[in-house]
Amino acid sequence: MIPALILFAVTYVLMLIFGKYRPCIALTSGLVFICTGMLPLEKILPSIDFNVLLMIIGTMGLVALFTESRMPMLLSDLIMERVPNVKWAAVALSLFAGVISAFVDNVATVLMIAPIGLSLCRKLKANPVPFIISIAVSSNLQGAATLVGDTTSILLGGHMGLDFMDFFAYRGRPGLFWVVQAGALMTVPVMLFLFRKEKGKLYGAALTPVTDYLPTCLLLGTVLSLIAASFIPNKPEITNGLICVALMVVGILYTFLKTRKVSAVTGPLKAIDFETIGLLFGLFLIIGGITNMGVID
């Protein structure tokens, strides 16, 4: 047990020191666990949560297609049309980022919404820092609201066997979704205070044209499919992951057949964070190793 504990500690120290090489360090450590017999060959596959990995891959690919369709930009434009001034625009943008982030990766959400805030600040010659911080905090908060909101939620769901609906109601009580919404509501008065001096008027601009509505339908279809799967008893553990990947493949094939461009395939695949996938893959092996050696117990 002591060698496993030492290897585990050394792995995390190295990942903290050499942040750029975390996936390589985790995978190497996982390989050491296997080669030394601390993780037997028959326990390798059971240690890896393929459902989590497939869900992350599928949602990242779908988010890339969704972003490329420019639907988030259109939704932001529609919100900007309905707010009276910059103060409420900042609040609306932050809350909108939170809504998107409940179903889309946090980083992708900020990359979609932050340019709108920057553009707004540039036109009004306002300080963009509070805008971007508010968007980022709201996005990070709402990532915990649903099963597909963030990698952390996916990992939590995979470990505890949670379905999509468990985030709304768990064991007869309000789930994590409602806790997050309570936190989101509490941010509104804080933002209104922070932006109390931003009273400049907004001027209408042309709405961003959406290039394709299918990615939006696929993203909604993913959420609805995960909800439906929540009610299926004794389903395979990999069900949620297969749903996400299948709908991503549908989107990629549709885009390729429509455009006949290789970028329709490579674009969404490049958007997948394979470093995170590699890191998690290695960590699954490491956790499997220390579990087998009794460290967890």
VOPAGU-2260 file (C-alpha; in pm, 1 decimal, decimal comma):
REM VOPAGU-2260
SITE   aa  ch    i         X         Y         Z
SITE  MET   A    0       0,0       0,0       0,0
SITE  ILE   A    1     285,3     243,1      82,2
SITE  PRO   A    2     435,0     239,2    -273,0
SITE  ALA   A    3      90,7     317,3    -419,3
SITE  LEU   A    4      43,1     607,3    -177,9
SITE  ILE   A    5     390,9     745,7    -257,4
SITE  LEU   A    6     332,1     720,7    -634,4
SITE  PHE   A    7      -6,0     889,9    -594,3
SITE  ALA   A    8     147,5    1178,0    -396,1
SITE  VAL   A    9     440,5    1218,5    -636,7
SITE  THR   A   10     198,4    1225,8    -931,0
SITE  TYR   A   11      -1,8    1513,6    -785,2
SITE  VAL   A   12     309,7    1708,9    -686,4
SITE  LEU   A   13     441,4    1677,5   -1042,0
SITE  MET   A   14     105,5    1784,8   -1187,0
SITE  LEU   A   15     108,9    2093,8    -965,7
SITE  ILE   A   16     465,2    2184,3   -1064,5
SITE  PHE   A   17     437,1    2102,7   -1435,0
SITE  GLY   A   18      82,1    2214,7   -1513,8
SITE  LYS   A   19     133,9    2205,8   -1891,0
SITE  TYR   A   20     214,5    1834,1   -1883,2
SITE  ARG   A   21     -60,3    1708,1   -1652,5
SITE  PRO   A   22    -212,8    1461,8   -1904,0
SITE  CYS   A   23     128,9    1306,7   -1976,4
SITE  ILE   A   24     211,3    1282,4   -1605,7
SITE  ALA   A   25    -125,3    1122,4   -1522,9
SITE  LEU   A   26    -103,7     873,0   -1810,1
SITE  THR   A   27     255,7     783,8   -1721,7
SITE  SER   A   28     160,6     730,5   -1358,7
SITE  GLY   A   29    -132,7     514,4   -1466,3
SITE  LEU   A   30     103,4     306,5   -1679,5
SITE  VAL   A   31     337,4     261,8   -1380,8
SITE  PHE   A   32      45,2     136,6   -1171,5
SITE  ILE   A   33     -29,8    -120,2   -1443,9
SITE  CYS   A   34     332,4    -229,2   -1506,4
SITE  THR   A   35     402,7    -274,7   -1135,1
SITE  GLY   A   36      90,6    -485,6   -1088,4
SITE  MET   A   37     -69,2    -237,4    -848,7
SITE  LEU   A   38    -353,1    -219,2   -1103,0
SITE  PRO   A   39    -411,5    -572,5   -1238,6
SITE  LEU   A   40    -494,0    -611,3   -1608,1
SITE  GLU   A   41    -845,2    -738,8   -1537,1
SITE  LYS   A   42    -924,3    -423,1   -1340,2
SITE  ILE   A   43    -808,8    -171,3   -1602,9
SITE  LEU   A   44   -1135,0    -143,4   -1797,4
SITE  PRO   A   45   -1361,0    -141,1   -1487,2
SITE  SER   A   46   -1150,4     147,2   -1350,8
SITE  ILE   A   47   -1216,9     370,4   -1653,2
SITE  ASP   A   48   -1551,4     550,1   -1658,8
SITE  PHE   A   49   -1617,8     543,7   -2033,0
SITE  ASN   A   50   -1961,8     697,8   -1981,9
SITE  VAL   A   51   -1799,9    1014,1   -1843,9
SITE  LEU   A   52   -1539,2    1029,4   -2121,6
SITE  LEU   A   53   -1800,8     982,9   -2395,7
SITE  MET   A   54   -2029,7    1246,3   -2244,1
SITE  ILE   A   55   -1745,9    1499,5   -2237,9
SITE  ILE   A   56   -1644,7    1420,1   -2597,4
SITE  GLY   A   57   -2002,5    1435,8   -2724,2
SITE  THR   A   58   -2099,5    1758,8   -2549,8
SITE  MET   A   59   -1778,5    1935,8   -2655,3
SITE  GLY   A   60   -1836,9    1841,1   -3019,6
SITE  LEU   A   61   -2199,9    1954,9   -3003,4
SITE  VAL   A   62   -2098,6    2284,3   -2843,0
SITE  ALA   A   63   -1854,3    2347,9   -3128,8
SITE  LEU   A   64   -2134,5    2297,7   -3384,1
SITE  PHE   A   65   -2372,0    2511,9   -3176,6
SITE  THR   A   66   -2117,7    2795,1   -3155,5
SITE  GLU   A   67   -2037,8    2774,1   -3525,8
SITE  SER   A   68   -2407,0    2815,5   -3608,4
SITE  ARG   A   69   -2396,2    3159,7   -3436,1
SITE  MET   A   70   -2715,7    3088,1   -3244,8
SITE  PRO   A   71   -2566,2    3210,9   -2911,4
SITE  MET   A   72   -2486,7    3545,2   -3075,9
SITE  LEU   A   73   -2843,9    3579,2   -3200,3
SITE  LEU   A   74   -2983,3    3502,2   -2854,7
SITE  SER   A   75   -2753,8    3765,4   -2705,0
SITE  ASP   A   76   -2866,2    4021,7   -2963,1
SITE  LEU   A   77   -3229,5    3952,3   -2878,1
SITE  ILE   A   78   -3156,8    4006,6   -2508,7
SITE  MET   A   79   -2973,8    4333,7   -2579,4
SITE  GLU   A   80   -3282,5    4456,8   -2764,2
SITE  ARG   A   81   -3492,5    4422,8   -2451,5
SITE  VAL   A   82   -3281,3    4591,6   -2182,3
SITE  PRO   A   83   -3303,9    4966,8   -2105,9
SITE  ASN   A   84   -2939,1    5048,4   -2031,2
SITE  VAL   A   85   -2584,6    4919,8   -1982,3
SITE  LYS   A   86   -2644,2    4824,4   -1617,6
SITE  TRP   A   87   -2921,7    4584,8   -1706,9
SITE  ALA   A   88   -2728,1    4467,0   -2013,1
SITE  ALA   A   89   -2445,5    4352,5   -1783,9
SITE  VAL   A   90   -2691,6    4168,3   -1558,1
SITE  ALA   A   91   -2874,1    4013,2   -1854,7
SITE  LEU   A   92   -2550,8    3901,6   -2024,0
SITE  SER   A   93   -2426,5    3739,4   -1703,8
SITE  LEU   A   94   -2754,2    3557,0   -1638,3
SITE  PHE   A   95   -2771,3    3452,4   -2004,3
SITE  ALA   A   96   -2417,4    3313,2   -1979,2
SITE  GLY   A   97   -2537,5    3113,8   -1678,3
SITE  VAL   A   98   -2835,8    2970,3   -1866,1
SITE  ILE   A   99   -2612,6    2862,8   -2156,5
SITE  SER   A  100   -2350,5    2723,5   -1917,3
SITE  ALA   A  101   -2607,0    2494,7   -1753,3
SITE  PHE   A  102   -2597,9    2291,6   -2075,9
SITE  VAL   A  103   -2267,3    2393,5   -2236,8
SITE  ASP   A  104   -1907,6    2377,2   -2108,9
SITE  ASN   A  105   -1810,8    2683,7   -1901,4
SITE  VAL   A  106   -1507,8    2780,1   -2108,9
SITE  ALA   A  107   -1703,3    2756,3   -2433,4
SITE  THR   A  108   -1979,8    2969,7   -2282,1
SITE  VAL   A  109   -1740,8    3247,1   -2179,6
SITE  LEU   A  110   -1578,0    3237,0   -2524,2
SITE  MET   A  111   -1923,6    3286,9   -2677,7
SITE  ILE   A  112   -2053,1    3560,9   -2446,3
SITE  ALA   A  113   -1740,4    3754,5   -2346,0
SITE  PRO   A  114   -1685,2    3910,0   -2693,7
SITE  ILE   A  115   -2032,7    4064,5   -2671,2
SITE  GLY   A  116   -1945,1    4224,0   -2337,8
SITE  LEU   A  117   -1611,5    4345,8   -2474,4
SITE  SER   A  118   -1778,0    4494,8   -2780,8
SITE  LEU   A  119   -2034,2    4670,9   -2562,0
SITE  CYS   A  120   -1762,6    4815,8   -2337,1
SITE  ARG   A  121   -1558,6    4927,3   -2636,8
SITE  LYS   A  122   -1850,8    5123,4   -2780,1
SITE  LEU   A  123   -1930,4    5286,8   -2446,1
SITE  LYS   A  124   -1564,9    5329,1   -2340,2
SITE  ALA   A  125   -1641,2    5140,1   -2018,9
SITE  ASN   A  126   -1410,5    4920,8   -1810,1
SITE  PRO   A  127   -1458,6    4563,3   -1940,8
SITE  VAL   A  128   -1313,3    4386,3   -1634,7
SITE  PRO   A  129   -1632,5    4382,4   -1419,4
SITE  PHE   A  130   -1835,0    4268,0   -1721,9
SITE  ILE   A  131   -1606,1    3973,2   -1796,5
SITE  ILE   A  132   -1575,7    3872,9   -1429,2
SITE  SER   A  133   -1955,5    3873,3   -1390,1
SITE  ILE   A  134   -1998,4    3660,0   -1703,4
SITE  ALA   A  135   -1728,0    3416,9   -1589,3
SITE  VAL   A  136   -1862,6    3380,9   -1233,4
SITE  SER   A  137   -2219,9    3328,4   -1354,1
SITE  SER   A  138   -2102,0    3072,0   -1609,0
SITE  ASN   A  139   -1893,8    2887,0   -1351,1
SITE  LEU   A  140   -2181,8    2880,2   -1100,6
SITE  GLN   A  141   -2440,8    2739,6   -1341,1
SITE  GLY   A  142   -2204,4    2469,1   -1464,2
SITE  ALA   A  143   -2303,7    2273,9   -1153,0
SITE  ALA   A  144   -2676,4    2304,4   -1223,9
SITE  THR   A  145   -2723,0    2006,8   -1458,5
SITE  LEU   A  146   -2559,6    1678,9   -1549,7
SITE  VAL   A  147   -2410,8    1818,1   -1873,4
SITE  GLY   A  148   -2314,9    2163,0   -1741,6
SITE  ASP   A  149   -1949,6    2089,9   -1671,6
SITE  THR   A  150   -1692,3    1812,9   -1647,5
SITE  THR   A  151   -1727,5    1818,8   -1268,5
SITE  SER   A  152   -2102,4    1751,8   -1289,9
SITE  ILE   A  153   -2043,3    1468,4   -1534,8
SITE  LEU   A  154   -1785,3    1314,8   -1299,6
SITE  LEU   A  155   -2020,9    1354,0   -1002,5
SITE  GLY   A  156   -2305,5    1195,8   -1196,2
SITE  GLY   A  157   -2086,5     909,1   -1313,1
SITE  HIS   A  158   -1951,8     835,4    -963,9
SITE  MET   A  159   -2289,8     846,8    -789,4
SITE  GLY   A  160   -2492,9     696,6   -1073,6
SITE  LEU   A  161   -2699,6    1015,1   -1112,8
SITE  ASP   A  162   -2933,2    1078,1   -1404,3
SITE  PHE   A  163   -3023,3    1412,3   -1557,4
SITE  MET   A  164   -3336,5    1451,2   -1343,1
SITE  ASP   A  165   -3146,8    1375,2   -1019,7
SITE  PHE   A  166   -3000,0    1725,5   -1039,2
SITE  PHE   A  167   -3355,7    1862,0   -1010,9
SITE  ALA   A  168   -3492,1    1624,7    -748,1
SITE  TYR   A  169   -3277,7    1384,4    -545,9
SITE  ARG   A  170   -3425,7    1133,9    -301,1
SITE  GLY   A  171   -3748,5    1332,3    -277,6
SITE  ARG   A  172   -3575,5    1663,1    -208,2
SITE  PRO   A  173   -3482,7    1962,7    -427,3
SITE  GLY   A  174   -3165,2    1883,9    -620,2
SITE  LEU   A  175   -2847,4    2078,3    -691,1
SITE  PHE   A  176   -3015,2    2273,2    -974,1
SITE  TRP   A  177   -3233,0    2469,3    -729,0
SITE  VAL   A  178   -2941,4    2541,5    -496,1
SITE  VAL   A  179   -2753,8    2690,9    -790,1
SITE  GLN   A  180   -3055,1    2900,2    -895,7
SITE  ALA   A  181   -3082,5    3041,9    -544,0
SITE  GLY   A  182   -2717,6    3143,7    -571,0
SITE  ALA   A  183   -2778,3    3295,5    -915,3
SITE  LEU   A  184   -3067,3    3506,6    -783,2
SITE  MET   A  185   -2843,1    3639,3    -506,9
SITE  THR   A  186   -2592,6    3764,0    -766,6
SITE  VAL   A  187   -2850,1    4000,6    -921,6
SITE  PRO   A  188   -2850,9    4266,8    -644,7
SITE  VAL   A  189   -2471,9    4239,0    -626,5
SITE  MET   A  190   -2438,7    4308,9    -999,9
SITE  LEU   A  191   -2692,0    4591,9    -984,5
SITE  PHE   A  192   -2475,1    4752,4    -716,3
SITE  LEU   A  193   -2150,7    4694,5    -907,9
SITE  PHE   A  194   -2292,9    4845,3   -1227,2
SITE  ARG   A  195   -2501,8    5117,1   -1062,9
SITE  LYS   A  196   -2310,1    5392,2   -1245,9
SITE  GLU   A  197   -2346,7    5232,0   -1591,9
SITE  LYS   A  198   -2662,3    5411,7   -1706,0
SITE  GLY   A  199   -2571,5    5466,2   -2072,4
SITE  LYS   A  200   -2839,2    5384,9   -2328,8
SITE  LEU   A  201   -2803,6    5100,8   -2577,4
SITE  TYR   A  202   -2858,5    5146,3   -2946,6
SITE  GLY   A  203   -3004,6    4870,2   -3159,4
SITE  ALA   A  204   -2787,0    4674,8   -3399,0
SITE  ALA   A  205   -2859,3    4421,4   -3670,1
SITE  LEU   A  206   -2939,5    4073,3   -3544,2
SITE  THR   A  207   -2673,7    3811,1   -3603,9
SITE  PRO   A  208   -2788,4    3568,5   -3876,3
SITE  VAL   A  209   -2793,3    3200,9   -3780,4
SITE  THR   A  210   -2621,1    2978,3   -4035,2
SITE  ASP   A  211   -2789,4    2652,0   -3932,1
SITE  TYR   A  212   -3059,9    2555,4   -3682,5
SITE  LEU   A  213   -2975,8    2183,2   -3663,6
SITE  PRO   A  214   -2699,1    2219,6   -3397,5
SITE  THR   A  215   -2950,4    2396,9   -3171,5
SITE  CYS   A  216   -3199,0    2113,6   -3227,7
SITE  LEU   A  217   -2928,6    1855,7   -3153,8
SITE  LEU   A  218   -2828,1    2030,5   -2831,5
SITE  LEU   A  219   -3192,4    2044,2   -2721,0
SITE  GLY   A  220   -3228,9    1683,6   -2834,5
SITE  THR   A  221   -2934,7    1584,8   -2613,7
SITE  VAL   A  222   -3096,8    1740,5   -2307,6
SITE  LEU   A  223   -3436,2    1583,8   -2382,4
SITE  SER   A  224   -3276,3    1243,8   -2452,2
SITE  LEU   A  225   -3085,8    1254,4   -2123,6
SITE  ILE   A  226   -3408,4    1343,4   -1942,9
SITE  ALA   A  227   -3590,0    1054,9   -2114,0
SITE  ALA   A  228   -3305,3     816,0   -2029,7
SITE  SER   A  229   -3346,8     910,5   -1662,4
SITE  PHE   A  230   -3675,7     719,9   -1657,0
SITE  ILE   A  231   -3541,8     398,8   -1814,8
SITE  PRO   A  232   -3476,4     135,9   -1545,6
SITE  ASN   A  233   -3169,6     -90,9   -1557,5
SITE  LYS   A  234   -3020,5      84,7   -1858,6
SITE  PRO   A  235   -2651,5      28,0   -1948,2
SITE  GLU   A  236   -2411,8     252,7   -1753,0
SITE  ILE   A  237   -2274,5     393,9   -2078,1
SITE  THR   A  238   -2617,1     514,3   -2202,8
SITE  ASN   A  239   -2567,5     888,2   -2143,8
SITE  GLY   A  240   -2228,0     884,5   -2311,3
SITE  LEU   A  241   -2362,5     705,1   -2617,9
SITE  ILE   A  242   -2646,7     958,4   -2648,2
SITE  CYS   A  243   -2404,7    1253,1   -2649,7
SITE  VAL   A  244   -2161,9    1096,5   -2896,9
SITE  ALA   A  245   -2437,5     972,3   -3128,6
SITE  LEU   A  246   -2594,2    1316,8   -3161,3
SITE  MET   A  247   -2251,0    1472,2   -3214,8
SITE  VAL   A  248   -2185,0    1225,8   -3499,4
SITE  VAL   A  249   -2523,6    1312,6   -3652,8
SITE  GLY   A  250   -2432,4    1680,9   -3645,2
SITE  ILE   A  251   -2089,4    1625,4   -3799,0
SITE  LEU   A  252   -2226,0    1402,3   -4077,3
SITE  TYR   A  253   -2504,5    1648,6   -4154,9
SITE  THR   A  254   -2262,4    1941,8   -4172,0
SITE  PHE   A  255   -2021,8    1745,3   -4392,0
SITE  LEU   A  256   -2296,7    1637,2   -4634,0
SITE  LYS   A  257   -2423,0    1994,0   -4646,3
SITE  THR   A  258   -2088,1    2167,9   -4703,5
SITE  ARG   A  259   -1874,4    1887,5   -4850,4
SITE  LYS   A  260   -1581,2    2032,7   -4657,6
SITE  VAL   A  261   -1332,9    1834,4   -4448,0
SITE  SER   A  262   -1338,0    2117,9   -4192,5
SITE  ALA   A  263   -1696,0    2015,0   -4110,2
SITE  VAL   A  264   -1543,9    1701,6   -3955,2
SITE  THR   A  265   -1211,8    1833,3   -3827,0
SITE  GLY   A  266   -1360,0    2150,8   -3671,8
SITE  PRO   A  267   -1576,6    1983,8   -3405,0
SITE  LEU   A  268   -1307,5    1721,1   -3341,8
SITE  LYS   A  269   -1045,0    1990,9   -3283,3
SITE  ALA   A  270   -1282,1    2157,2   -3036,1
SITE  ILE   A  271   -1273,0    1846,2   -2815,2
SITE  ASP   A  272   -1032,1    1901,1   -2526,0
SITE  PHE   A  273    -827,2    1584,2   -2561,4
SITE  GLU   A  274    -589,2    1704,9   -2290,1
SITE  THR   A  275    -876,2    1686,8   -2040,3
SITE  ILE   A  276    -974,6    1345,0   -2178,5
SITE  GLY   A  277    -616,1    1221,8   -2141,0
SITE  LEU   A  278    -589,7    1363,7   -1790,1
SITE  LEU   A  279    -912,6    1196,6   -1678,5
SITE  PHE   A  280    -812,9     868,1   -1845,5
SITE  GLY   A  281    -486,7     868,0   -1650,0
SITE  LEU   A  282    -658,6     968,5   -1325,5
SITE  PHE   A  283    -910,0     685,3   -1362,4
SITE  LEU   A  284    -617,0     441,3   -1380,9
SITE  ILE   A  285    -446,3     603,7   -1080,9
SITE  ILE   A  286    -762,8     593,6    -868,4
SITE  GLY   A  287    -817,6     233,3    -977,8
SITE  GLY   A  288    -463,4     151,4    -864,8
SITE  ILE   A  289    -481,9     310,1    -519,9
SITE  THR   A  290    -828,0     160,1    -470,0
SITE  ASN   A  291    -696,7    -186,8    -552,7
SITE  MET   A  292    -403,8    -138,1    -315,8
SITE  GLY   A  293    -631,1     -38,9     -26,6
SITE  VAL   A  294    -529,3     327,4      -3,1
SITE  ILE   A  295    -887,1     452,9     -40,1
SITE  ASP   A  296   -1012,9     212,9     228,2
